[in-house]
Amino acid sequence: MVPASMVFALTLFPLLASADEDACRETGIYILNQMMLDSWYIRNDGPCYIWRHSRKLIVKPEDTVIIYRDVDCKIEYFSKNPTYDDYKSFDANQNCEIRILLDRTLGDL
């Protein structure tokens, strides 16, 4: 017969381990552009793309995404560009969705 403490430990430890896992790691964080303006971005040193207002942009842990205010991708929107971990820290309800507002405020969706 298995002791009750062993059953408890075998049940509890996987649950604790899953609490530390990042549920958004596979899908990425969906960032909604609620700046009321179109913006532009460069992902991983690639080309400059438009990011329409009210549209979502996906950022994965391995991505470096820089958001710009101009079509030439010269004027950065943030003085310190947020990382995946920065975006993830605002996802309070852990649904992998946040938003950026006009005043550069990040918030949960």
NORLIN-V244519 format. One record per residue. RES is the residue in one letter. SS is DSSP state (helix for helix, strand for strand, loop for the rest). PSI is psi as a letter, one per 20 degrees, with the letter a starting at -180 (999 if undefined). Layout:
BEGIN
{{RES:SS:PSI} {RES:SS:PSI}}
END
This chain:
BEGIN
{{M:loop:q} {V:loop:p} {P:loop:q} {A:helix:h} {S:helix:h} {M:helix:g} {V:helix:g} {F:helix:g} {A:helix:g} {L:helix:h} {T:helix:g} {L:helix:g} {F:helix:g} {P:helix:h} {L:helix:g} {L:helix:h} {A:helix:g} {S:helix:h} {A:helix:h} {D:helix:i} {E:loop:q} {D:loop:o} {A:loop:h} {C:loop:i} {R:loop:g} {E:loop:g} {T:loop:h} {G:loop:r} {I:strand:p} {Y:strand:p} {I:strand:o} {L:strand:p} {N:strand:n} {Q:strand:k} {M:loop:i} {M:loop:j} {L:loop:q} {D:loop:q} {S:strand:r} {W:strand:q} {Y:strand:q} {I:strand:p} {R:strand:p} {N:loop:l} {D:loop:k} {G:loop:a} {P:loop:r} {C:strand:p} {Y:strand:q} {I:strand:q} {W:strand:n} {R:loop:q} {H:loop:q} {S:loop:j} {R:loop:q} {K:strand:q} {L:strand:p} {I:strand:p} {V:strand:p} {K:loop:r} {P:loop:h} {E:loop:i} {D:loop:q} {T:loop:o} {V:strand:p} {I:strand:p} {I:strand:p} {Y:strand:q} {R:loop:i} {D:loop:q} {V:loop:h} {D:loop:i} {C:loop:l} {K:loop:h} {I:loop:o} {E:strand:q} {Y:loop:h} {F:loop:q} {S:loop:h} {K:loop:o} {N:loop:p} {P:loop:q} {T:loop:r} {Y:helix:g} {D:helix:h} {D:helix:g} {Y:helix:g} {K:helix:h} {S:helix:i} {F:loop:i} {D:loop:m} {A:loop:h} {N:loop:j} {Q:loop:l} {N:loop:j} {C:loop:k} {E:strand:p} {I:strand:r} {R:strand:q} {I:strand:p} {L:strand:r} {L:loop:h} {D:loop:j} {R:loop:j} {T:loop:p} {L:strand:q} {G:strand:r} {D:strand:q} {L:loop:999}}
END
